[in-house]
């Protein structure tokens, strides 16, 4: 009798683990598929930017790409390239020598660009800012 009870408990535990695993798989699987199917779009701002920085004796040259999460945001970027380029030149022109010395300079610059462009264009879908080229001379 005791042997039957132990076997029954083992069978119930195996079933519980199996059902629990199946439920977790069903709940998590759609989220994994959704993440894998999310597309992003990379927008080129055009020719490289070349401008002097705040102190006037140094120049910055940068080729900047913007990643957005949907086609609607990509279209907004395409329609407002002139505003984007102007804002980027404004930001790059306000760099001072002390900022350049900061070890997180590029990370901070990316964040500034992202925040300012999102505010300028009234979008919140900018996923990333990337530098193809970045030179300060």
ROLO-784714 format. One line per field, with one value per residue: x, y, z of N, C-alpha, C in turn; chain; residue number from 1. Coordinates in steps of 0.02 Angstrom, whole numbers, plus 50000, padded with zeros to 5 digits. Example, Ala and Ser with C-alpha at 12.3 -4.5 7.8 and 13.67 -1.06 7.14 Angstrom:
// ROLO-784714
n.px = 50660 | 50642 .
n.py = 49716 | 49888 .
n.pz = 50390 | 50354 .
ca.px = 50615 | 50684 .
ca.py = 49775 | 49947 .
ca.pz = 50390 | 50357 .
c.px = 50660 | 50645 .
c.py = 49835 | 50002 .
c.pz = 50390 | 50394 .
c = A | A .
k = 1 | 2 .
***
This chain:
// ROLO-784714
n.px = 50040 | 50095 | 50193 | 50119 | 50065 | 50181 | 50222 | 50112 | 50123 | 50245 | 50209 | 50112 | 50193 | 50279 | 50185 | 50139 | 50257 | 50276 | 50157 | 50168 | 50287 | 50243 | 50145 | 50222 | 50305 | 50209 | 50166 | 50283 | 50337 | 50266 | 50313 | 50450 | 50450 | 50396 | 50497 | 50600 | 50547 | 50535 | 50579 | 50709 | 50754 | 50879 | 50934 | 51020 | 51101 | 51151 | 51283 | 51444 | 51463 | 51545 | 51615 | 51664 | 51714 | 51659 | 51768 | 51831 | 51955 | 51968 | 51907 | 51766 | 51725 | 51598 | 51506 | 51344 | 51222 | 51051 | 50948 | 50786 | 50628 | 50518 | 50428 | 50355 | 50419 | 50540 | 50501 | 50467 | 50594 | 50655 | 50579 | 50616 | 50751 | 50829 | 50805 | 50855 | 50992 | 51030 | 51007 | 51098 | 51220 | 51215 | 51224 | 51349 | 51430 | 51427 | 51508 | 51632 | 51807 | 51827 | 51723 | 51762 | 51868 | 51809 | 51779 | 51661 | 51617 | 51572 | 51463 | 51381 | 51361 | 51290 | 51172 | 51127 | 51105 | 51004 | 50899 | 50875 | 50842 | 50728 | 50642 | 50638 | 50579 | 50466 | 50449 | 50466 | 50536 | 50670 | 50798 | 50936 | 51093 | 51222 | 51396 | 51478 | 51592 | 51703 | 51790 | 51897 | 51990 .
n.py = 49941 | 50062 | 50076 | 50098 | 50223 | 50302 | 50289 | 50347 | 50480 | 50516 | 50508 | 50610 | 50721 | 50722 | 50746 | 50873 | 50951 | 50937 | 50994 | 51123 | 51165 | 51164 | 51264 | 51377 | 51380 | 51407 | 51534 | 51612 | 51593 | 51668 | 51798 | 51786 | 51761 | 51881 | 51973 | 51929 | 51956 | 52092 | 52231 | 52344 | 52503 | 52586 | 52748 | 52856 | 53008 | 53076 | 53162 | 53170 | 53261 | 53414 | 53523 | 53664 | 53653 | 53716 | 53795 | 53843 | 53814 | 53683 | 53548 | 53445 | 53295 | 53195 | 53051 | 53005 | 52888 | 52845 | 52742 | 52678 | 52612 | 52585 | 52598 | 52715 | 52810 | 52812 | 52871 | 52998 | 53042 | 53047 | 53147 | 53257 | 53287 | 53402 | 53475 | 53385 | 53377 | 53511 | 53520 | 53424 | 53482 | 53596 | 53539 | 53471 | 53582 | 53641 | 53570 | 53565 | 53576 | 53517 | 53424 | 53330 | 53267 | 53186 | 53018 | 52956 | 53025 | 53002 | 52918 | 53002 | 53102 | 53031 | 53006 | 53138 | 53178 | 53086 | 53118 | 53255 | 53249 | 53168 | 53251 | 53363 | 53308 | 53255 | 53117 | 52953 | 52843 | 52821 | 52712 | 52699 | 52787 | 52799 | 52805 | 52811 | 52867 | 52965 | 53101 | 53208 | 53350 .
n.pz = 50000 | 50041 | 49946 | 49828 | 49857 | 49858 | 49725 | 49662 | 49710 | 49650 | 49515 | 49511 | 49541 | 49430 | 49329 | 49371 | 49358 | 49220 | 49167 | 49220 | 49156 | 49023 | 49027 | 49059 | 48946 | 48846 | 48885 | 48880 | 48753 | 48646 | 48674 | 48649 | 48511 | 48469 | 48504 | 48420 | 48296 | 48291 | 48200 | 48157 | 48095 | 48005 | 47987 | 47882 | 47905 | 47801 | 47718 | 47801 | 47954 | 47979 | 48083 | 48184 | 48357 | 48518 | 48572 | 48461 | 48405 | 48371 | 48272 | 48231 | 48153 | 48096 | 48057 | 48063 | 48112 | 48133 | 48226 | 48218 | 48279 | 48200 | 48041 | 48026 | 48108 | 48040 | 47919 | 47967 | 48003 | 47876 | 47814 | 47886 | 47875 | 47858 | 47976 | 48069 | 48034 | 48058 | 48198 | 48244 | 48204 | 48283 | 48412 | 48404 | 48384 | 48507 | 48590 | 48714 | 48764 | 48890 | 48901 | 48806 | 48867 | 48960 | 49004 | 48968 | 48859 | 48722 | 48743 | 48819 | 48724 | 48627 | 48700 | 48720 | 48587 | 48551 | 48643 | 48613 | 48476 | 48479 | 48551 | 48465 | 48349 | 48398 | 48430 | 48501 | 48470 | 48440 | 48439 | 48442 | 48424 | 48312 | 48273 | 48125 | 48090 | 48183 | 48225 | 48311 | 48294 .
ca.px = 50000 | 50140 | 50227 | 50072 | 50061 | 50243 | 50218 | 50060 | 50152 | 50295 | 50172 | 50082 | 50247 | 50301 | 50131 | 50140 | 50314 | 50262 | 50104 | 50198 | 50333 | 50202 | 50113 | 50275 | 50325 | 50155 | 50165 | 50345 | 50351 | 50245 | 50357 | 50513 | 50438 | 50385 | 50562 | 50639 | 50516 | 50541 | 50629 | 50730 | 50773 | 50935 | 50929 | 51082 | 51089 | 51181 | 51356 | 51474 | 51460 | 51610 | 51603 | 51710 | 51683 | 51648 | 51828 | 51848 | 52020 | 51965 | 51852 | 51739 | 51697 | 51559 | 51455 | 51297 | 51165 | 50998 | 50908 | 50718 | 50596 | 50462 | 50431 | 50326 | 50473 | 50588 | 50472 | 50474 | 50665 | 50667 | 50545 | 50644 | 50824 | 50858 | 50801 | 50900 | 51061 | 51040 | 51011 | 51162 | 51273 | 51210 | 51250 | 51421 | 51463 | 51427 | 51555 | 51692 | 51865 | 51818 | 51679 | 51800 | 51912 | 51768 | 51783 | 51595 | 51599 | 51532 | 51399 | 51341 | 51343 | 51236 | 51111 | 51105 | 51078 | 50941 | 50848 | 50859 | 50807 | 50660 | 50603 | 50630 | 50535 | 50407 | 50444 | 50501 | 50555 | 50741 | 50828 | 51007 | 51132 | 51285 | 51447 | 51518 | 51656 | 51703 | 51859 | 51906 | 52058 .
ca.py = 50000 | 50119 | 50078 | 50127 | 50294 | 50334 | 50291 | 50397 | 50546 | 50528 | 50521 | 50676 | 50771 | 50725 | 50781 | 50944 | 50982 | 50939 | 51044 | 51188 | 51182 | 51178 | 51330 | 51427 | 51384 | 51440 | 51605 | 51645 | 51584 | 51725 | 51855 | 51774 | 51771 | 51952 | 52006 | 51910 | 51984 | 52164 | 52256 | 52412 | 52536 | 52631 | 52807 | 52894 | 53080 | 53104 | 53172 | 53179 | 53327 | 53443 | 53587 | 53680 | 53646 | 53778 | 53837 | 53872 | 53793 | 53613 | 53528 | 53377 | 53265 | 53137 | 53020 | 52982 | 52848 | 52843 | 52681 | 52685 | 52547 | 52573 | 52634 | 52782 | 52852 | 52818 | 52920 | 53063 | 53061 | 53064 | 53210 | 53312 | 53282 | 53469 | 53491 | 53339 | 53399 | 53574 | 53506 | 53389 | 53532 | 53637 | 53499 | 53461 | 53647 | 53660 | 53528 | 53601 | 53532 | 53480 | 53367 | 53281 | 53232 | 53140 | 52951 | 52938 | 53078 | 52980 | 52893 | 53061 | 53135 | 52990 | 53019 | 53206 | 53177 | 53049 | 53156 | 53316 | 53233 | 53144 | 53310 | 53403 | 53274 | 53231 | 53045 | 52919 | 52778 | 52816 | 52656 | 52708 | 52834 | 52764 | 52843 | 52775 | 52902 | 53018 | 53126 | 53276 | 53370 .
ca.pz = 50000 | 50045 | 49882 | 49781 | 49874 | 49835 | 49651 | 49645 | 49723 | 49598 | 49453 | 49517 | 49536 | 49360 | 49292 | 49391 | 49326 | 49148 | 49153 | 49235 | 49102 | 48963 | 49037 | 49054 | 48875 | 48809 | 48904 | 48861 | 48681 | 48604 | 48686 | 48615 | 48440 | 48458 | 48506 | 48361 | 48236 | 48292 | 48154 | 48167 | 48032 | 48015 | 47944 | 47873 | 47905 | 47741 | 47719 | 47867 | 47983 | 47992 | 48114 | 48239 | 48423 | 48554 | 48582 | 48396 | 48378 | 48354 | 48229 | 48239 | 48093 | 48119 | 48014 | 48113 | 48092 | 48183 | 48223 | 48244 | 48287 | 48154 | 47977 | 48035 | 48132 | 47985 | 47873 | 47999 | 47995 | 47805 | 47799 | 47926 | 47874 | 47867 | 48048 | 48103 | 48021 | 48093 | 48269 | 48257 | 48198 | 48344 | 48469 | 48394 | 48392 | 48578 | 48628 | 48737 | 48775 | 48952 | 48887 | 48767 | 48913 | 48999 | 48975 | 48941 | 48813 | 48665 | 48770 | 48837 | 48662 | 48598 | 48739 | 48705 | 48519 | 48553 | 48678 | 48576 | 48414 | 48496 | 48569 | 48405 | 48301 | 48435 | 48426 | 48556 | 48443 | 48423 | 48477 | 48450 | 48384 | 48296 | 48238 | 48075 | 48091 | 48233 | 48231 | 48337 | 48278 .
c.px = 50043 | 50177 | 50183 | 50066 | 50123 | 50243 | 50168 | 50087 | 50203 | 50261 | 50141 | 50134 | 50271 | 50249 | 50131 | 50197 | 50302 | 50211 | 50131 | 50245 | 50296 | 50170 | 50165 | 50297 | 50273 | 50154 | 50226 | 50357 | 50327 | 50290 | 50424 | 50505 | 50430 | 50452 | 50603 | 50612 | 50519 | 50597 | 50650 | 50755 | 50828 | 50931 | 50997 | 51065 | 51120 | 51256 | 51380 | 51467 | 51532 | 51597 | 51655 | 51674 | 51687 | 51710 | 51853 | 51913 | 52021 | 51902 | 51829 | 51710 | 51662 | 51511 | 51407 | 51239 | 51115 | 50957 | 50839 | 50683 | 50538 | 50467 | 50403 | 50379 | 50526 | 50565 | 50478 | 50546 | 50679 | 50637 | 50578 | 50720 | 50857 | 50857 | 50850 | 50972 | 51076 | 51049 | 51077 | 51220 | 51274 | 51240 | 51326 | 51460 | 51467 | 51471 | 51613 | 51746 | 51858 | 51774 | 51718 | 51843 | 51874 | 51768 | 51716 | 51571 | 51553 | 51464 | 51353 | 51318 | 51286 | 51170 | 51083 | 51072 | 51009 | 50886 | 50827 | 50821 | 50736 | 50615 | 50588 | 50577 | 50471 | 50395 | 50481 | 50526 | 50628 | 50772 | 50902 | 51036 | 51200 | 51332 | 51483 | 51588 | 51651 | 51775 | 51856 | 51979 | 52070 .
c.py = 50064 | 50129 | 50111 | 50202 | 50331 | 50341 | 50343 | 50468 | 50563 | 50545 | 50590 | 50732 | 50779 | 50761 | 50856 | 50981 | 50988 | 50991 | 51115 | 51211 | 51200 | 51248 | 51385 | 51435 | 51421 | 51514 | 51643 | 51644 | 51642 | 51786 | 51847 | 51786 | 51845 | 51990 | 51990 | 51942 | 52060 | 52185 | 52325 | 52438 | 52586 | 52686 | 52842 | 52968 | 53114 | 53111 | 53182 | 53252 | 53351 | 53513 | 53600 | 53669 | 53713 | 53823 | 53868 | 53848 | 53719 | 53601 | 53458 | 53356 | 53202 | 53115 | 52984 | 52945 | 52846 | 52780 | 52694 | 52618 | 52535 | 52617 | 52705 | 52831 | 52863 | 52871 | 52991 | 53088 | 53084 | 53132 | 53270 | 53311 | 53350 | 53490 | 53448 | 53362 | 53464 | 53562 | 53471 | 53438 | 53578 | 53602 | 53490 | 53526 | 53670 | 53615 | 53572 | 53550 | 53491 | 53418 | 53311 | 53238 | 53180 | 53071 | 52928 | 52989 | 53055 | 52953 | 52951 | 53098 | 53097 | 53005 | 53088 | 53209 | 53144 | 53090 | 53218 | 53302 | 53207 | 53203 | 53352 | 53374 | 53248 | 53156 | 53015 | 52851 | 52773 | 52764 | 52667 | 52760 | 52801 | 52810 | 52797 | 52803 | 52957 | 53039 | 53196 | 53294 | 53442 .
c.pz = 50000 | 49978 | 49830 | 49794 | 49849 | 49759 | 49629 | 49655 | 49669 | 49532 | 49455 | 49512 | 49464 | 49317 | 49308 | 49358 | 49250 | 49129 | 49166 | 49180 | 49038 | 48969 | 49029 | 48981 | 48834 | 48824 | 48879 | 48786 | 48638 | 48614 | 48652 | 48540 | 48425 | 48458 | 48444 | 48298 | 48234 | 48245 | 48176 | 48100 | 48047 | 47962 | 47941 | 47868 | 47844 | 47748 | 47791 | 47889 | 47995 | 48020 | 48168 | 48305 | 48459 | 48560 | 48517 | 48366 | 48359 | 48311 | 48245 | 48171 | 48115 | 48065 | 48062 | 48082 | 48150 | 48173 | 48255 | 48241 | 48239 | 48092 | 47982 | 48059 | 48079 | 47935 | 47901 | 47993 | 47924 | 47788 | 47834 | 47928 | 47886 | 47940 | 48088 | 48096 | 48059 | 48168 | 48287 | 48253 | 48260 | 48404 | 48463 | 48404 | 48464 | 48621 | 48651 | 48756 | 48839 | 48942 | 48852 | 48813 | 48955 | 48965 | 48945 | 48889 | 48757 | 48687 | 48787 | 48774 | 48627 | 48634 | 48725 | 48636 | 48518 | 48585 | 48639 | 48512 | 48427 | 48514 | 48507 | 48358 | 48333 | 48424 | 48485 | 48534 | 48421 | 48469 | 48489 | 48403 | 48374 | 48258 | 48189 | 48074 | 48143 | 48246 | 48261 | 48326 | 48298 .
c = A | A | A | A | A | A | A | A | A | A | A | A | A | A | A | A | A | A | A | A | A | A | A | A | A | A | A | A | A | A | A | A | A | A | A | A | A | A | A | A | A | A | A | A | A | A | A | A | A | A | A | A | A | A | A | A | A | A | A | A | A | A | A | A | A | A | A | A | A | A | A | A | A | A | A | A | A | A | A | A | A | A | A | A | A | A | A | A | A | A | A | A | A | A | A | A | A | A | A | A | A | A | A | A | A | A | A | A | A | A | A | A | A | A | A | A | A | A | A | A | A | A | A | A | A | A | A | A | A | A | A | A | A | A | A | A | A .
k = 1 | 2 | 3 | 4 | 5 | 6 | 7 | 8 | 9 | 10 | 11 | 12 | 13 | 14 | 15 | 16 | 17 | 18 | 19 | 20 | 21 | 22 | 23 | 24 | 25 | 26 | 27 | 28 | 29 | 30 | 31 | 32 | 33 | 34 | 35 | 36 | 37 | 38 | 39 | 40 | 41 | 42 | 43 | 44 | 45 | 46 | 47 | 48 | 49 | 50 | 51 | 52 | 53 | 54 | 55 | 56 | 57 | 58 | 59 | 60 | 61 | 62 | 63 | 64 | 65 | 66 | 67 | 68 | 69 | 70 | 71 | 72 | 73 | 74 | 75 | 76 | 77 | 78 | 79 | 80 | 81 | 82 | 83 | 84 | 85 | 86 | 87 | 88 | 89 | 90 | 91 | 92 | 93 | 94 | 95 | 96 | 97 | 98 | 99 | 100 | 101 | 102 | 103 | 104 | 105 | 106 | 107 | 108 | 109 | 110 | 111 | 112 | 113 | 114 | 115 | 116 | 117 | 118 | 119 | 120 | 121 | 122 | 123 | 124 | 125 | 126 | 127 | 128 | 129 | 130 | 131 | 132 | 133 | 134 | 135 | 136 | 137 .
***
